[in-house]
């Protein structure tokens, strides 16, 4: 497996997807609802600079993806369809992670916290198949960290600060937290290399301006 970290294009795409996510959720809820805060446009832009996806495609939810990939036509009758903005975001995010899963799965894992098994399953599909089965669902995208989680609380506080050092420390903290959280046993059939090696994580930090990653991830 190639352990090179994300390149500049990967980081730009990640930030663009974060901006699209924050824009998509704002019509129905304030970005800062989880902590009782409402973010300004500038603060939201700073939050989008986090070097991983702020939202999740439920990469570690085994049962959910078993259902999605079962491709049961009857299931469509029970599912609500995503709004146009969310659907567009899901198409873009699925395409981004599908391409990374096929070409550089380690990078896909770094920016999404995905497992090797999830990347393998995505890459076995055609992009058309994946988008047809997953993109229309209204329950695909969820916040990366749940309401009240200390990671998102910190990102919504010092992570949107005008002080660059506070932003960097919060992003560093969030990146490490995402990559070190436990994964479902079923997805541990392949080595969890992303949690065993620290060098590419430091590469992520260096590319986005985070100067130090002192803890091994």
ZIGIRA-V456014 format. One record per pair of residues at least 4 apart in sequence whose C-alpha atoms are under 6 Angstrom apart, sorted by the first residue. I is the first residue (numbers start at 1). J is the second residue. If there is no record, write none. Layout:
BEGIN
{{I J} {I J}}
END
This chain:
BEGIN
{{4 200} {5 107} {5 200} {5 203} {5 204} {6 10} {6 107} {15 48} {15 49} {18 48} {19 48} {20 24} {24 85} {26 30} {30 38} {32 37} {32 38} {32 39} {33 37} {34 147} {39 43} {39 44} {43 160} {46 160} {47 160} {50 171} {52 111} {53 111} {53 112} {54 144} {55 142} {55 143} {55 144} {56 141} {56 142} {56 143} {56 144} {57 140} {57 141} {59 114} {65 69} {66 70} {80 138} {81 136} {81 137} {81 138} {82 86} {82 87} {82 136} {82 137} {82 138} {83 87} {87 135} {87 136} {90 94} {90 135} {91 135} {94 98} {97 101} {97 108} {98 122} {98 123} {100 104} {100 105} {100 108} {101 105} {101 108} {101 119} {101 123} {102 123} {109 113} {109 114} {113 179} {117 187} {130 134} {131 135} {151 174} {152 156} {154 158} {155 159} {155 170} {158 166} {158 167} {159 167} {159 170} {168 210} {171 175} {195 217} {198 216} {198 217} {205 209} {205 210} {206 210}}
END
